[in-house]
Amino acid sequence: MSDRPLTASIEVTGPADTDAQEMDELAHSLRQDLLDVDGIDDARPATAGPAPTGTKAGEALQVGALAVSMAPVALQGVIDVVRHWSSRRPVRKVSVTIGDDTLTLEGATVAQQEQLVAAFLDRHGDRGE
């Protein structure tokens, strides 16, 4: 297992009537929970590239998305937090992406989620066992 940090993108999708402010609040709430996980180096709002021409901001933020840097052994904790957090919030879907591989938690039974999570962890992280 590599000691190199993992970088994950976590994207939250709310109900159809969720506005940008509500998505920002949801992402902020998830960020606070993630910062309590041992091995998290950073969790910040994800950027969507350069800000539009004529604006003062350096980069535009992607609403409802976080960029998370962590030790590989922290991935299990991150997934656990995401699953628990999303079960208590009005979200339709949460996606965790590392490189080109995405774990999407949406409409799956607990057993199906367990299988999806185990396969994702096998590909990317130390399960802490």
C-alpha positions in Angstrom: 0.0 0.0 0.0 1.4 3.4 -1.0 1.9 6.2 1.5 1.1 8.8 -1.2 -1.9 10.9 -0.4 -5.1 10.2 -2.2 -7.2 13.0 -3.7 -10.9 12.5 -3.9 -13.7 14.6 -5.3 -17.0 14.3 -3.4 -20.1 15.6 -5.1 -23.4 15.9 -3.4 -26.7 16.0 -5.4 -29.7 17.3 -3.6 -33.4 16.9 -4.5 -34.5 18.6 -7.8 -35.7 21.8 -6.0 -32.4 22.3 -4.1 -30.8 25.7 -4.9 -27.1 26.7 -4.9 -27.2 28.1 -1.4 -28.7 24.8 0.0 -26.1 22.8 -1.9 -23.4 25.0 -0.4 -24.8 24.4 3.1 -24.9 20.6 2.5 -21.3 20.5 1.2 -20.2 22.7 4.2 -21.9 20.3 6.6 -20.2 17.2 5.0 -16.9 19.0 5.0 -17.2 19.6 8.8 -17.8 15.9 9.4 -15.0 14.9 7.1 -12.5 17.1 8.9 -13.0 14.9 12.0 -11.7 11.8 10.2 -8.1 10.8 11.1 -5.8 11.0 8.1 -7.6 13.8 6.3 -5.1 16.3 5.2 -7.6 18.8 3.7 -11.2 19.1 2.6 -12.2 22.2 0.7 -14.7 23.4 -1.8 -13.8 22.0 -5.2 -13.1 24.3 -8.1 -14.7 24.2 -11.5 -11.8 25.9 -13.3 -11.1 29.6 -13.8 -13.7 32.2 -12.9 -15.6 33.8 -15.7 -13.9 36.6 -17.6 -14.5 40.0 -15.9 -14.9 38.6 -12.3 -12.3 39.1 -9.6 -12.2 35.5 -8.3 -9.2 33.4 -9.3 -11.3 30.1 -9.6 -15.0 29.3 -9.8 -16.2 27.0 -7.1 -18.2 23.9 -8.0 -21.4 24.0 -6.0 -22.0 20.9 -3.8 -18.5 19.5 -4.4 -15.5 19.0 -2.2 -11.8 18.2 -2.9 -10.4 15.9 -0.2 -6.8 15.0 0.3 -6.1 12.1 2.7 -3.8 9.3 3.7 -4.8 6.0 2.0 -5.8 4.5 5.3 -8.4 7.3 5.8 -10.5 6.2 2.8 -12.6 3.8 4.8 -13.4 6.5 7.3 -14.2 9.0 4.6 -16.7 6.5 3.0 -18.2 5.7 6.3 -18.7 9.4 7.1 -20.2 10.0 3.6 -22.7 7.1 4.0 -23.7 8.1 7.5 -24.0 11.8 6.6 -26.1 11.2 3.5 -28.5 8.9 5.4 -29.4 11.9 7.6 -29.6 14.6 4.9 -31.9 15.5 2.0 -29.6 14.3 -0.7 -30.4 12.1 -3.7 -26.8 11.0 -4.5 -23.3 11.3 -3.3 -20.4 10.4 -5.6 -16.8 9.9 -4.5 -14.2 10.0 -7.3 -10.6 9.0 -7.3 -9.0 9.4 -10.7 -11.3 7.9 -13.2 -13.1 5.7 -10.7 -16.4 6.8 -9.1 -18.3 5.3 -6.3 -21.9 6.5 -6.5 -24.3 6.0 -3.5 -27.8 6.4 -4.8 -30.8 4.2 -4.4 -28.9 1.1 -3.4 -29.8 -1.2 -0.5 -27.4 -1.4 2.4 -26.1 -4.8 1.1 -25.5 -3.4 -2.3 -23.8 -0.4 -0.8 -21.5 -2.7 1.2 -20.5 -4.5 -2.0 -19.9 -1.3 -3.9 -17.9 0.2 -1.1 -15.8 -3.0 -0.6 -14.9 -3.1 -4.3 -14.0 0.6 -4.3 -11.8 0.3 -1.2 -10.0 -2.7 -2.7 -9.1 -0.6 -5.7 -8.0 2.5 -3.8 -7.3 2.2 -0.1 -6.2 0.3 2.9 -9.3 -1.0 4.6 -7.6 -0.6 8.0 -7.7 -4.3 8.6 
